[in-house]
Amino acid sequence: METLRELYKIGCGPSSSHTMGPRKAADSFNRRYGQASAFRATLYGSLAATGKGHLTDFTIREAFYPKPVEIIFDNETVMPKHPNALKLEAMDQAGHVIGEYVIYSIGGGAIRDEENFGKQLGNIYPHKSMTEILQYTSQKRMLLWEYVEECEGAGIWDYLTEVWLTMKETMKRGLAKRGVLPGSLNLERKAQRYLYKAENSPQYLRRMNNLFAYALACAEENASGGIVVTAPTCGSCGVLPAVCRLVQEICEFEDNTIIRALATASLFGNMAKANASISGAEVGCQGEIGVACAMAAAATCQLEGGDNQRIAYAAEMGLEHHLGLTCDPVDGLVQIPCIERNALAASRALDCATYALMSDGEHRVSYDDVLATMMQTGKDMNQAYRETAQGGLARFFKQKFLGKGEIKK
């Protein structure tokens, strides 16, 4: 597995695969062909289907500014290696192509060219499965966050401190804002309202309403193109911060305790990225919200005193019970149903952690098993349900409401 720095990325929403990845590719291509007079970007597959709603064209134009960029949305060509594919071309003054680059945005802001596709670059973790990690840490009598430190080095704590501070700032901004999110849906921000209701709710409802408010704050900031942390993606960025903040407030933990939980959570996100996928275009939303729930369940279980086996059990449940979840963003925007899914997955993560803590830690289905299942499920899933906005809720909602001025959610 790669360093967790490649999992927790800090950047602008609304999509790690559609915004962060293409921007990274465009910036690199622009540096390579700085002498070019103009550029052309051809988007394929999911990037073509939902690129406008995910601001792919905007971020590519921004990367090459002030030079002109032609954006082509090719909905017919199927590229062989991944649904998120783009071709960048550099032109001279006469319009002749002087350079070309085909790149795949594989999820979580990571990109691969054709030569390096399928490779894990810069591996620093010696074990290739969660089963191996659990066996190793058991033999060494080591906690999972200690294993992360052993592999990453002590310097990783400075980076995770930045990650946690950024998550908190994202929640703070999201809770302070009102109004309507950009895009065709005219979707109202709800985080501030939920926070207000939480403060005026009976005690037994207050904590859950706070959790919803924190998750909504991150997801709404992401939908508006704000700064977020991929955990593991932009579209699922609200789940882990929400549960960590809630548990911190309830238990009055220091930031260092939360940061260690983020380290543990990264193992489960990284394992999903290495052995399955966190790309909605490849496996549906089970790879985004499902993995985010697994990460949050692991973090919560550790914070509440769970041992390594119970932490792994919590993570396994978090993903197992999101298997088959489709990626069907309405009108190609990371809003409906994406924002609500962050709030509800945060709630489920707490449930999984509690359930695992009450158990003896033994479970028949391992995290490795559920990752393999998720990947196969994604391959079996009809393409219309994998971030094309052509099936599922996106299709039904568009047929029923779009163009009638009745969009309310």
ZAGUMI-457913 format. One record per residue (C-alpha): residue in one letter; x, y, z. Coordinates in steps of 0.25 Angstrom, whole numbers, always signed. Example, Ala and Ser with C-alpha at 12.3 -4.5 7.8 and 13.67 -1.06 7.14 Angstrom:
! ZAGUMI-457913
(rec "A" (+49 -18 +31));
(rec "S" (+55 -4 +29));
END
This chain:
! ZAGUMI-457913
(rec "M" (+0 +0 +0));
(rec "E" (+4 +14 -2));
(rec "T" (+6 +25 +8));
(rec "L" (-7 +30 +15));
(rec "R" (-3 +44 +9));
(rec "E" (-8 +38 -4));
(rec "L" (-22 +34 +3));
(rec "Y" (-24 +47 +11));
(rec "K" (-23 +58 +0));
(rec "I" (-26 +73 +3));
(rec "G" (-32 +80 -8));
(rec "C" (-45 +86 -15));
(rec "G" (-58 +78 -17));
(rec "P" (-67 +74 -22));
(rec "S" (-61 +61 -27));
(rec "S" (-47 +54 -25));
(rec "S" (-48 +46 -38));
(rec "H" (-55 +57 -46));
(rec "T" (-48 +70 -40));
(rec "M" (-35 +66 -33));
(rec "G" (-30 +56 -42));
(rec "P" (-32 +63 -55));
(rec "R" (-27 +76 -49));
(rec "K" (-14 +68 -45));
(rec "A" (-13 +63 -59));
(rec "A" (-15 +76 -66));
(rec "D" (-5 +83 -57));
(rec "S" (+6 +73 -60));
(rec "F" (+3 +74 -75));
(rec "N" (+3 +89 -74));
(rec "R" (+17 +89 -68));
(rec "R" (+22 +79 -78));
(rec "Y" (+17 +87 -90));
(rec "G" (+18 +101 -85));
(rec "Q" (+21 +106 -99));
(rec "A" (+8 +101 -105));
(rec "S" (-2 +112 -111));
(rec "A" (-14 +104 -108));
(rec "F" (-19 +91 -102));
(rec "R" (-30 +81 -104));
(rec "A" (-36 +71 -94));
(rec "T" (-45 +59 -98));
(rec "L" (-53 +53 -86));
(rec "Y" (-58 +39 -87));
(rec "G" (-67 +30 -80));
(rec "S" (-72 +35 -66));
(rec "L" (-63 +48 -68));
(rec "A" (-72 +51 -80));
(rec "A" (-85 +47 -74));
(rec "T" (-84 +55 -61));
(rec "G" (-72 +64 -64));
(rec "K" (-80 +77 -65));
(rec "G" (-88 +74 -52));
(rec "H" (-75 +71 -45));
(rec "L" (-67 +83 -51));
(rec "T" (-57 +75 -59));
(rec "D" (-57 +85 -70));
(rec "F" (-56 +97 -61));
(rec "T" (-44 +91 -53));
(rec "I" (-37 +87 -66));
(rec "R" (-39 +101 -72));
(rec "E" (-34 +107 -59));
(rec "A" (-21 +99 -60));
(rec "F" (-18 +104 -74));
(rec "Y" (-22 +118 -72));
(rec "P" (-20 +128 -79));
(rec "K" (-18 +119 -91));
(rec "P" (-30 +114 -99));
(rec "V" (-35 +100 -96));
(rec "E" (-45 +92 -104));
(rec "I" (-53 +82 -96));
(rec "I" (-59 +70 -103));
(rec "F" (-69 +61 -96));
(rec "D" (-68 +48 -103));
(rec "N" (-79 +39 -98));
(rec "E" (-77 +28 -109));
(rec "T" (-63 +24 -107));
(rec "V" (-60 +13 -97));
(rec "M" (-46 +14 -92));
(rec "P" (-40 +0 -88));
(rec "K" (-34 +2 -74));
(rec "H" (-44 +10 -65));
(rec "P" (-57 +18 -67));
(rec "N" (-50 +31 -63));
(rec "A" (-41 +34 -75));
(rec "L" (-37 +47 -82));
(rec "K" (-27 +51 -93));
(rec "L" (-20 +64 -92));
(rec "E" (-13 +70 -105));
(rec "A" (-4 +82 -107));
(rec "M" (-4 +90 -119));
(rec "D" (+5 +100 -126));
(rec "Q" (+0 +113 -132));
(rec "A" (-3 +106 -145));
(rec "G" (-12 +96 -138));
(rec "H" (-3 +84 -139));
(rec "V" (-2 +74 -128));
(rec "I" (+11 +75 -121));
(rec "G" (+8 +66 -109));
(rec "E" (-2 +56 -104));
(rec "Y" (-5 +49 -91));
(rec "V" (-15 +39 -88));
(rec "I" (-18 +38 -73));
(rec "Y" (-28 +30 -64));
(rec "S" (-34 +36 -51));
(rec "I" (-35 +24 -42));
(rec "G" (-42 +30 -30));
(rec "G" (-38 +38 -18));
(rec "G" (-31 +48 -27));
(rec "A" (-20 +38 -31));
(rec "I" (-17 +37 -46));
(rec "R" (-9 +27 -54));
(rec "D" (-4 +27 -69));
(rec "E" (-5 +15 -78));
(rec "E" (+9 +10 -74));
(rec "N" (+7 +11 -59));
(rec "F" (-8 +6 -59));
(rec "G" (-10 -5 -49));
(rec "K" (+2 -2 -41));
(rec "Q" (+3 +3 -27));
(rec "L" (+14 +14 -27));
(rec "G" (+23 +16 -15));
(rec "N" (+18 +4 -6));
(rec "I" (+23 +6 +8));
(rec "Y" (+14 -5 +15));
(rec "P" (+20 -19 +15));
(rec "H" (+6 -26 +17));
(rec "K" (-4 -28 +6));
(rec "S" (-16 -31 +13));
(rec "M" (-23 -27 +26));
(rec "T" (-22 -42 +31));
(rec "E" (-7 -41 +30));
(rec "I" (-7 -27 +37));
(rec "L" (-15 -33 +49));
(rec "Q" (-6 -45 +50));
(rec "Y" (+6 -37 +50));
(rec "T" (+1 -27 +60));
(rec "S" (-4 -38 +69));
(rec "Q" (+10 -44 +69));
(rec "K" (+16 -31 +72));
(rec "R" (+6 -27 +82));
(rec "M" (+4 -14 +74));
(rec "L" (-8 -5 +72));
(rec "L" (-12 -2 +58));
(rec "W" (-8 +13 +59));
(rec "E" (+6 +8 +64));
(rec "Y" (+7 +0 +52));
(rec "V" (+4 +12 +43));
(rec "E" (+15 +19 +50));
(rec "E" (+25 +8 +48));
(rec "C" (+22 +8 +33));
(rec "E" (+21 +23 +31));
(rec "G" (+31 +28 +41));
(rec "A" (+28 +38 +52));
(rec "G" (+27 +50 +42));
(rec "I" (+13 +45 +38));
(rec "W" (+7 +51 +51));
(rec "D" (+10 +65 +45));
(rec "Y" (+3 +62 +33));
(rec "L" (-9 +56 +40));
(rec "T" (-10 +68 +49));
(rec "E" (-11 +76 +36));
(rec "V" (-22 +67 +32));
(rec "W" (-30 +68 +45));
(rec "L" (-29 +83 +45));
(rec "T" (-34 +84 +31));
(rec "M" (-46 +74 +34));
(rec "K" (-49 +83 +46));
(rec "E" (-48 +96 +37));
(rec "T" (-57 +90 +27));
(rec "M" (-68 +87 +37));
(rec "K" (-67 +101 +43));
(rec "R" (-69 +107 +29));
(rec "G" (-80 +98 +26));
(rec "L" (-87 +100 +39));
(rec "A" (-86 +116 +37));
(rec "K" (-92 +116 +23));
(rec "R" (-106 +117 +18));
(rec "G" (-112 +118 +4));
(rec "V" (-113 +110 -8));
(rec "L" (-103 +101 -14));
(rec "P" (-98 +103 -28));
(rec "G" (-105 +95 -39));
(rec "S" (-118 +92 -45));
(rec "L" (-124 +86 -33));
(rec "N" (-125 +99 -25));
(rec "L" (-122 +90 -13));
(rec "E" (-122 +98 +1));
(rec "R" (-111 +96 +11));
(rec "K" (-116 +89 +23));
(rec "A" (-104 +88 +32));
(rec "Q" (-107 +101 +40));
(rec "R" (-121 +97 +42));
(rec "Y" (-118 +84 +47));
(rec "L" (-108 +89 +57));
(rec "Y" (-118 +99 +62));
(rec "K" (-129 +88 +64));
(rec "A" (-118 +80 +71));
(rec "E" (-116 +90 +81));
(rec "N" (-131 +91 +84));
(rec "S" (-133 +76 +84));
(rec "P" (-136 +67 +95));
(rec "Q" (-123 +61 +100));
(rec "Y" (-125 +47 +94));
(rec "L" (-127 +54 +80));
(rec "R" (-116 +64 +82));
(rec "R" (-104 +56 +79));
(rec "M" (-110 +50 +66));
(rec "N" (-114 +63 +61));
(rec "N" (-100 +68 +63));
(rec "L" (-94 +57 +56));
(rec "F" (-104 +60 +44));
(rec "A" (-100 +74 +44));
(rec "Y" (-85 +72 +44));
(rec "A" (-86 +62 +32));
(rec "L" (-95 +71 +25));
(rec "A" (-85 +83 +27));
(rec "C" (-74 +75 +20));
(rec "A" (-82 +69 +9));
(rec "E" (-89 +83 +6));
(rec "E" (-75 +90 +6));
(rec "N" (-70 +79 -4));
(rec "A" (-83 +81 -13));
(rec "S" (-79 +96 -14));
(rec "G" (-65 +93 -18));
(rec "G" (-59 +97 -4));
(rec "I" (-46 +91 +2));
(rec "V" (-48 +77 +8));
(rec "V" (-40 +64 +11));
(rec "T" (-43 +52 +3));
(rec "A" (-47 +41 +13));
(rec "P" (-46 +33 +4));
(rec "T" (-52 +42 -7));
(rec "C" (-58 +56 -8));
(rec "G" (-72 +51 -9));
(rec "S" (-71 +43 +4));
(rec "C" (-63 +54 +11));
(rec "G" (-73 +56 +22));
(rec "V" (-74 +43 +29));
(rec "L" (-60 +41 +36));
(rec "P" (-59 +56 +41));
(rec "A" (-73 +56 +47));
(rec "V" (-72 +43 +55));
(rec "C" (-58 +48 +60));
(rec "R" (-63 +61 +64));
(rec "L" (-75 +56 +71));
(rec "V" (-67 +45 +79));
(rec "Q" (-57 +56 +83));
(rec "E" (-68 +65 +88));
(rec "I" (-74 +54 +96));
(rec "C" (-61 +48 +102));
(rec "E" (-53 +61 +103));
(rec "F" (-42 +55 +95));
(rec "E" (-29 +62 +92));
(rec "D" (-26 +64 +77));
(rec "N" (-15 +54 +78));
(rec "T" (-25 +43 +81));
(rec "I" (-33 +47 +69));
(rec "I" (-21 +47 +60));
(rec "R" (-17 +33 +64));
(rec "A" (-31 +29 +60));
(rec "L" (-30 +35 +47));
(rec "A" (-17 +27 +45));
(rec "T" (-24 +14 +48));
(rec "A" (-36 +18 +39));
(rec "S" (-26 +20 +28));
(rec "L" (-22 +6 +28));
(rec "F" (-36 +1 +24));
(rec "G" (-37 +12 +13));
(rec "N" (-23 +9 +8));
(rec "M" (-26 -6 +7));
(rec "A" (-39 -3 -1));
(rec "K" (-31 +6 -10));
(rec "A" (-20 -5 -12));
(rec "N" (-29 -18 -13));
(rec "A" (-42 -13 -18));
(rec "S" (-46 +1 -22));
(rec "I" (-51 +15 -17));
(rec "S" (-56 +20 -30));
(rec "G" (-71 +22 -32));
(rec "A" (-69 +20 -47));
(rec "E" (-63 +6 -45));
(rec "V" (-71 +0 -33));
(rec "G" (-82 +10 -30));
(rec "C" (-84 +17 -17));
(rec "Q" (-81 +5 -9));
(rec "G" (-66 +9 -12));
(rec "E" (-68 +23 -7));
(rec "I" (-79 +24 +4));
(rec "G" (-77 +9 +8));
(rec "V" (-62 +10 +10));
(rec "A" (-64 +24 +17));
(rec "C" (-73 +17 +27));
(rec "A" (-63 +5 +29));
(rec "M" (-52 +16 +32));
(rec "A" (-61 +23 +42));
(rec "A" (-66 +11 +49));
(rec "A" (-51 +7 +51));
(rec "A" (-48 +20 +56));
(rec "T" (-59 +20 +66));
(rec "C" (-57 +6 +71));
(rec "Q" (-43 +10 +74));
(rec "L" (-47 +23 +81));
(rec "E" (-57 +15 +89));
(rec "G" (-46 +5 +94));
(rec "G" (-47 -6 +84));
(rec "D" (-36 -15 +81));
(rec "N" (-30 -18 +67));
(rec "Q" (-40 -30 +65));
(rec "R" (-52 -22 +69));
(rec "I" (-47 -10 +60));
(rec "A" (-46 -19 +48));
(rec "Y" (-60 -25 +51));
(rec "A" (-66 -11 +52));
(rec "A" (-59 -7 +38));
(rec "E" (-64 -20 +32));
(rec "M" (-79 -17 +36));
(rec "G" (-78 -3 +31));
(rec "L" (-74 -7 +17));
(rec "E" (-82 -20 +17));
(rec "H" (-95 -13 +19));
(rec "H" (-93 -4 +8));
(rec "L" (-90 -15 -3));
(rec "G" (-97 -12 -16));
(rec "L" (-99 +3 -13));
(rec "T" (-101 +10 -26));
(rec "C" (-95 +23 -31));
(rec "D" (-106 +31 -37));
(rec "P" (-104 +46 -35));
(rec "V" (-116 +54 -40));
(rec "D" (-112 +63 -52));
(rec "G" (-98 +59 -50));
(rec "L" (-96 +67 -37));
(rec "V" (-90 +62 -24));
(rec "Q" (-103 +66 -16));
(rec "I" (-114 +57 -17));
(rec "P" (-113 +46 -12));
(rec "C" (-99 +48 -8));
(rec "I" (-100 +59 +3));
(rec "E" (-110 +51 +11));
(rec "R" (-102 +38 +10));
(rec "N" (-91 +45 +17));
(rec "A" (-100 +47 +29));
(rec "L" (-106 +34 +29));
(rec "A" (-93 +26 +27));
(rec "A" (-87 +34 +39));
(rec "S" (-99 +29 +48));
(rec "R" (-97 +15 +43));
(rec "A" (-82 +15 +46));
(rec "L" (-86 +18 +61));
(rec "D" (-95 +6 +61));
(rec "C" (-84 -3 +55));
(rec "A" (-74 +1 +65));
(rec "T" (-84 -1 +76));
(rec "Y" (-88 -14 +71));
(rec "A" (-73 -19 +70));
(rec "L" (-70 -14 +84));
(rec "M" (-81 -22 +89));
(rec "S" (-76 -35 +82));
(rec "D" (-64 -43 +85));
(rec "G" (-57 -38 +72));
(rec "E" (-59 -51 +65));
(rec "H" (-66 -51 +51));
(rec "R" (-68 -60 +40));
(rec "V" (-66 -50 +28));
(rec "S" (-53 -43 +28));
(rec "Y" (-50 -29 +23));
(rec "D" (-42 -35 +12));
(rec "D" (-54 -44 +8));
(rec "V" (-63 -32 +7));
(rec "L" (-53 -24 -1));
(rec "A" (-53 -35 -11));
(rec "T" (-68 -36 -11));
(rec "M" (-69 -21 -13));
(rec "M" (-60 -22 -25));
(rec "Q" (-68 -33 -32));
(rec "T" (-81 -26 -29));
(rec "G" (-76 -14 -35));
(rec "K" (-72 -21 -48));
(rec "D" (-85 -28 -48));
(rec "M" (-93 -15 -47));
(rec "N" (-99 -9 -59));
(rec "Q" (-91 +3 -64));
(rec "A" (-103 +12 -62));
(rec "Y" (-102 +10 -47));
(rec "R" (-87 +14 -47));
(rec "E" (-86 +29 -47));
(rec "T" (-92 +32 -61));
(rec "A" (-105 +39 -56));
(rec "Q" (-112 +30 -66));
(rec "G" (-119 +20 -56));
(rec "G" (-125 +18 -43));
(rec "L" (-129 +31 -35));
(rec "A" (-123 +40 -45));
(rec "R" (-132 +35 -56));
(rec "F" (-145 +34 -49));
(rec "F" (-143 +48 -42));
(rec "K" (-139 +54 -55));
(rec "Q" (-151 +49 -62));
(rec "K" (-161 +53 -51));
(rec "F" (-156 +66 -47));
(rec "L" (-145 +73 -56));
(rec "G" (-151 +84 -65));
(rec "K" (-163 +85 -56));
(rec "G" (-158 +95 -46));
(rec "E" (-162 +85 -35));
(rec "I" (-148 +81 -30));
(rec "K" (-148 +81 -15));
(rec "K" (-140 +71 -6));
END
